[in-house]
């Protein structure tokens, strides 16, 4: 697996914080975020089941630019 680091949450201490990577080999975006609370999970379940192999995580909105950068990197539209 080839993970390319994109960004960590800029408003945290740099450890144990939301992070975004791109897996170039599998063409996937990898996210580390806070585990969703039960209220969030319940709201998400209204859309459909969450398989045991998946999870709902939360990222702060301030990480939107990092997620956009990861999307551009994953689909090859990033300017290098």
Secondary structure per residue as TSV (DSSP state, phi and psi in degrees):
chain	resnum	aa	ss	phi	psi
A	1	X	-	360.0	136.4
A	2	X	-	-118.1	92.8
A	3	X	E	-90.2	130.5
A	4	X	E	-108.1	118.3
A	5	X	E	-65.3	135.2
A	6	X	E	-108.8	-56.4
A	7	X	E	-168.2	154.9
A	8	X	E	-108.8	159.0
A	9	X	-	-55.5	118.8
A	10	X	T	-70.2	-12.5
A	11	X	T	-104.7	18.8
A	12	X	S	-115.5	-179.8
A	13	X	-	-79.2	1.3
A	14	X	S	91.8	-7.8
A	15	X	S	-125.4	145.3
A	16	X	S	54.2	44.2
A	17	X	-	-127.8	162.3
A	18	X	-	-52.4	136.9
A	19	X	E	-141.2	150.4
A	20	X	E	-125.9	132.7
A	21	X	E	-130.1	166.7
A	22	X	E	-122.3	131.0
A	23	X	E	-94.7	99.3
A	24	X	T	-64.8	-35.9
A	25	X	T	-65.5	-45.1
A	26	X	T	-96.4	-0.8
A	27	X	T	52.0	56.8
A	28	X	E	-132.3	154.6
A	29	X	E	-99.1	132.3
A	30	X	E	-113.4	128.1
A	31	X	E	-121.9	137.6
A	32	X	E	-114.7	126.3
A	33	X	-	-147.8	-174.7
A	34	X	E	-77.5	139.6
A	35	X	E	-60.4	136.9
A	36	X	-	-69.4	141.8
A	37	X	-	-77.6	171.5
A	38	X	H	-61.4	-37.0
A	39	X	H	-61.6	-42.7
A	40	X	H	-66.7	-46.2
A	41	X	H	-58.4	-43.6
A	42	X	H	-61.7	-43.1
A	43	X	H	-63.1	-40.9
A	44	X	H	-66.9	-33.8
A	45	X	H	-66.4	-17.8
A	46	X	T	-63.8	-24.3
A	47	X	T	-84.0	-26.2
A	48	X	-	157.7	173.4
A	49	X	-	-69.8	156.3
A	50	X	-	-110.8	109.4
A	51	X	-	-61.6	156.7
A	52	X	T	-60.0	-22.4
A	53	X	T	-86.8	2.9
A	54	X	-	-126.8	163.5
A	55	X	-	-144.0	154.9
A	56	X	-	-101.5	125.0
A	57	X	E	-123.4	158.3
A	58	X	E	-115.3	137.6
A	59	X	-	-122.0	143.9
A	60	X	-	-69.2	146.4
A	61	X	G	-57.4	-26.9
A	62	X	G	-63.7	-10.3
A	63	X	G	-94.0	6.2
A	64	X	H	-56.2	-41.2
A	65	X	H	-63.0	-37.7
A	66	X	H	-67.5	-39.2
A	67	X	H	-66.4	-41.3
A	68	X	H	-61.0	-43.2
A	69	X	H	-61.3	-42.0
A	70	X	H	-64.8	-40.4
A	71	X	H	-61.7	-46.0
A	72	X	H	-63.1	-39.5
A	73	X	H	-67.5	-40.7
A	74	X	H	-68.3	-36.8
A	75	X	H	-94.8	3.7
A	76	X	T	84.0	9.0
A	77	X	-	-94.1	-0.4
A	78	X	-	-66.2	140.9
A	79	X	-	-84.2	126.3
A	80	X	-	-113.8	360.0
